[in-house]
Amino acid sequence: MRNPRGVRRLEQPFTAWEFLTLSINQMGTFGAVAYSQYGNLPLMQLLSVTGLSGLTFLITWFGSTVNWIWERSFSWPAINGRQHSLLQASRLAI
């Protein structure tokens, strides 16, 4: 994956899939990925604004971004331009 847009190949489909499955689930939102962050106050405050899907997107986005950086052997000079802004956004998310 050369461009940072390739990073979003996991988050959007995963978030959409979870939203659809939770919408038709007879047990409500049981099993949502966002529940794994219970007790983390900043993420719970974000949850009040974005909902379960927003937090699911953030969790999967962070994981794929770390993987994307790992594939480049944490070579910071190799991450430039638009890719650097993606890294800065990841740091803000932490």
N, C-alpha and C positions, 0 to 999 in steps of 0.2 A: 504494500500500500504506500504509494508515494505521497498522496495528498491527504491533508487532515480530514477531508470529507469522508474518506474511507473508514475513519474511526467510528462514524455514526452508523455503520452497517449492523451493529448489534443492538444499540439502544432503542431505536425507533421501532423495529419489528417486535422486540421483546416487550416494550411498554404497551404497544398496541395489542399484542397477544394477551398480556396480563389483564388489560382493561376489558377486553372482550370476554375472557373466561370468568373474570370476577363479576361481570354484568349479568351473566346467565347462571352463575353458580347459585345453587339453592341454599348454600350455607353463608351467603353474603361475601364478605371480603376475607374469609378465613384462608390463610396460606399466602397472603400477599407478601411480596418481598419487603415492602416498607416496614412491616412489623418487626423485622430483624433489627431495626434501629431504635427500638423502644428504650427510653431513658436518655437518649442523646438530645439534650435540650435545643441546640441550634437546629438540628435536623427536624425536630418536632415542631419548631416554630416555622420552618420552611414548609412543613407538611400542612400547616394551617392555611398557607397561601396557595400551594400548588396541588394539594391533594395526594392521594396514594400514587397516582401515575407520575407526578412530578418527582417524587422521591425515588420511585423505581427507576426512572430515567437517570437521575443523578447517580444512583448506585452503579448501574450498568455502565454509564458514561465514564465514571472514575476508574472502574476496572479495566475497560478497554483502553483508556488513555494511558494508564500505567503499563499495560501490555505493549502498547505502541511505542512508548519510550524505552521499555526493556528490550524490544527487538532492535533498537538502535544502540544498544549497549550503553545507555545513559550518556551518550556523547552529546553534550549540550551545544557545541558549535554546529553539529549536524542539524539541529532543530533551529530553523530560522524563519523570518518573515511571519506568515500566517500561522505556521506551526508553532512559533514562539508565543503567539497570542493564545493558542490553545493551551500551552503549558502554563501561562500566567493565569488563565481561567481555572485550571486545575488547582493551582496553588491557592486561589481564592476560595475554592470549594472546600479545601481542607480547613 
